[in-house]
Amino acid sequence: MKRICSIYKSPRKNEMYLYVLKSDALKKVPADLLMAFGPPMHTFDLVLSPERKLSREDIDQVLANLDKQGYHLQMPPAEDEYIEHLPEELLRRNDPL
């Protein structure tokens, strides 16, 4: 089943996103989560279906969370993932002498 989803980014945490059903907007997101997330900044709307691929999230989990709780929170990648992709030159610059 297709769902029209609105994606919001957090102004407080880089690469943290909140997926909600467009028709519900932010109504089903708990107040505590919204406080921690910061004022949501709408980034775009997206049609989600089981066939769609997402770059960092499992589509089945996103759809399940939307059905079950009315939202899906995408957390930023772990710092290890950032470090993994840094060029060797940058890593060497940070080595203690």
C-alpha positions in Angstrom: 0.0 0.0 0.0 1.3 3.4 -0.9 1.6 6.2 1.7 2.3 9.9 1.1 4.8 10.9 3.7 6.2 14.2 4.8 9.9 14.3 5.9 11.1 16.7 8.5 14.7 17.4 9.5 15.9 18.3 13.0 17.6 21.6 13.4 19.3 20.2 16.5 20.9 17.0 15.2 22.5 16.7 11.7 21.0 13.9 9.6 18.1 13.2 12.0 14.7 13.0 10.2 11.1 12.4 11.1 8.8 10.6 8.7 5.0 11.2 9.2 1.9 10.6 7.1 1.2 13.8 5.2 -2.5 13.6 6.2 -1.6 13.4 9.9 1.2 15.9 9.8 2.9 16.0 13.3 -0.3 15.1 15.2 0.8 11.6 16.2 4.4 12.5 17.2 4.8 12.6 21.0 5.4 16.0 22.5 8.6 14.8 24.3 10.0 13.6 21.0 9.2 16.9 19.3 10.9 18.9 22.1 14.1 16.8 21.8 13.9 16.9 17.9 13.6 20.7 17.9 11.2 22.7 15.6 10.7 20.3 12.6 11.8 21.7 9.3 9.8 20.3 6.4 12.2 19.0 3.7 10.0 17.2 1.2 7.1 14.9 0.6 7.6 11.4 -0.7 5.4 8.5 -1.8 6.4 5.4 0.1 5.6 1.8 -1.0 7.2 -1.6 -0.2 8.9 -1.5 -3.6 10.7 1.8 -2.9 14.3 1.8 -1.8 15.5 4.2 0.8 19.2 5.1 1.1 19.6 4.6 4.9 16.4 3.1 6.2 14.6 -0.2 5.7 11.3 0.6 3.9 9.4 -2.2 5.7 10.4 -0.8 9.1 9.5 2.7 8.1 6.1 1.6 6.8 5.5 -0.6 9.9 6.3 2.4 12.2 4.0 4.7 10.3 1.2 2.1 10.6 1.9 1.3 14.3 2.8 4.6 15.8 2.2 7.3 13.2 5.8 8.3 12.7 9.3 7.0 12.0 12.4 8.6 13.4 15.6 8.2 11.4 18.7 8.6 13.6 22.0 10.0 12.3 24.6 7.5 11.4 27.0 6.4 14.1 30.2 8.4 14.3 32.1 5.3 13.3 30.4 5.4 9.9 31.6 8.9 9.3 35.2 8.0 10.2 35.1 4.9 8.0 34.6 7.1 4.9 37.1 9.8 5.6 40.1 9.9 3.3 43.3 8.5 4.8 44.9 11.9 4.5 42.4 13.5 6.8 42.8 10.7 9.3 46.6 11.1 9.3 46.2 14.8 10.0 44.5 14.0 13.3 47.1 11.5 14.5 49.0 12.7 17.5 52.7 13.4 16.7 
